[in-house]
Amino acid sequence: MAEKAAKKKKSLASKSDGGAQQFLVWHGEKIVVAIVIVVALWFAVQGLGFQGLSWQPSSLEEDATTADNAIKNSTRTAEDEGVTLPEPGYKDFAEQIRNPILPAPYRNPAKSVWLPNVPGA
């Protein structure tokens, strides 16, 4: 019985002994995950510019008003940018919609060979 207790103490002691190496074996993965999380949070805070993380509605409204006024007061046109927009031919398009589609371009010349009794084929 004394031998079993001694073996048990020895096995427990071997788990607790080993110092830093044993600590890293048991907890290294957790430490790496914690470091990754801390770095990810640091990047997120840096990306937000960390200005106290408080955007007041009044400052947001001012920014929106400034942008709206800049758009309204802009004098730039498509011609200034060198872009010419084609005038849409709505009348031609409407006439094309009202007319029936002609089947001639879609006829298959081999169709008459396979279906000789179909009129217009």
C-alpha positions as CSV (number, residue, x, y, z in Angstrom):
1,M,0.0,0.0,0.0
2,A,2.8,2.3,0.8
3,E,4.3,1.6,-2.6
4,K,1.1,2.7,-4.4
5,A,0.9,5.9,-2.4
6,A,4.6,6.6,-3.2
7,K,4.0,5.9,-7.0
8,K,1.0,8.2,-6.9
9,K,2.9,10.9,-5.2
10,K,5.7,10.5,-7.7
11,S,3.3,10.7,-10.7
12,L,1.7,13.8,-9.3
13,A,5.0,15.3,-8.6
14,S,6.2,14.7,-12.2
15,K,3.2,16.7,-13.5
16,S,3.9,19.6,-11.2
17,D,7.7,19.6,-11.7
18,G,9.3,20.8,-14.9
19,G,9.0,24.5,-14.4
20,A,8.6,26.8,-17.4
21,Q,8.8,24.0,-19.9
22,Q,5.8,22.1,-18.3
23,F,4.0,25.4,-17.9
24,L,4.3,26.2,-21.7
25,V,3.2,22.7,-22.6
26,W,0.0,23.1,-20.5
27,H,-0.7,26.8,-21.2
28,G,1.2,27.8,-24.3
29,E,-1.8,27.5,-26.7
30,K,-3.9,29.7,-24.4
31,I,-1.1,32.3,-24.2
32,V,-0.8,32.4,-28.0
33,V,-4.6,32.8,-28.4
34,A,-4.6,35.6,-25.8
35,I,-1.8,37.4,-27.7
36,V,-3.7,37.1,-31.0
37,I,-6.8,38.5,-29.4
38,V,-5.0,41.4,-27.9
39,V,-3.3,42.2,-31.2
40,A,-6.6,42.0,-33.1
41,L,-8.2,44.4,-30.6
42,W,-5.3,46.7,-30.9
43,F,-5.6,46.8,-34.7
44,A,-9.4,47.4,-34.4
45,V,-8.8,50.3,-32.0
46,Q,-6.1,51.8,-34.2
47,G,-8.4,51.4,-37.3
48,L,-11.1,53.3,-35.6
49,G,-8.8,56.2,-34.8
50,F,-9.7,55.9,-31.1
51,Q,-11.0,59.4,-30.6
52,G,-12.8,58.4,-27.5
53,L,-15.1,56.3,-29.7
54,S,-17.9,58.9,-29.3
55,W,-19.5,60.3,-32.4
56,Q,-22.0,62.9,-31.3
57,P,-25.1,63.3,-33.5
58,S,-24.4,67.0,-33.9
59,S,-21.0,66.3,-35.4
60,L,-22.5,63.7,-37.7
61,E,-25.2,66.1,-38.8
62,E,-22.6,68.8,-39.5
63,D,-20.6,66.4,-41.7
64,A,-23.7,65.4,-43.6
65,T,-24.8,69.0,-44.1
66,T,-21.3,70.0,-45.3
67,A,-21.3,67.1,-47.8
68,D,-24.8,67.9,-49.0
69,N,-23.8,71.6,-49.5
70,A,-20.7,70.6,-51.4
71,I,-22.7,68.5,-53.8
72,K,-25.4,71.2,-54.3
73,N,-22.9,73.9,-54.9
74,S,-20.7,71.9,-57.3
75,T,-20.5,73.3,-60.8
76,R,-18.8,70.4,-62.4
77,T,-20.6,68.7,-65.3
78,A,-20.0,65.6,-67.3
79,E,-18.6,67.7,-70.1
80,D,-16.0,69.2,-67.7
81,E,-14.9,65.6,-67.0
82,G,-14.7,64.8,-70.7
83,V,-17.6,62.4,-70.5
84,T,-20.2,62.6,-73.2
85,L,-23.4,60.8,-72.5
86,P,-25.4,59.5,-75.4
87,E,-28.9,60.6,-75.7
88,P,-31.2,57.7,-75.3
89,G,-33.4,56.9,-78.2
90,Y,-36.6,56.1,-76.3
91,K,-38.9,56.6,-79.3
92,D,-37.0,54.1,-81.4
93,F,-36.9,51.7,-78.4
94,A,-40.7,52.1,-77.9
95,E,-41.4,51.4,-81.6
96,Q,-39.2,48.4,-81.5
97,I,-41.2,47.1,-78.5
98,R,-44.5,47.6,-80.2
99,N,-43.5,45.8,-83.4
100,P,-43.6,42.0,-83.5
101,I,-40.3,40.1,-83.6
102,L,-39.5,38.8,-87.0
103,P,-38.7,35.0,-87.0
104,A,-36.4,35.1,-90.0
105,P,-33.1,35.6,-88.3
106,Y,-33.9,32.8,-85.8
107,R,-34.9,30.2,-88.4
108,N,-32.8,27.1,-88.5
109,P,-32.1,25.9,-92.1
110,A,-31.9,22.3,-90.9
111,K,-35.5,22.5,-89.4
112,S,-37.1,22.0,-92.9
113,V,-35.2,18.8,-93.2
114,W,-36.4,17.4,-89.9
115,L,-39.9,18.9,-90.0
116,P,-40.9,19.0,-93.7
117,N,-44.7,19.3,-93.1
118,V,-44.5,22.5,-90.9
119,P,-45.6,25.5,-92.9
120,G,-43.2,28.4,-92.9
121,A,-40.4,26.3,-91.7
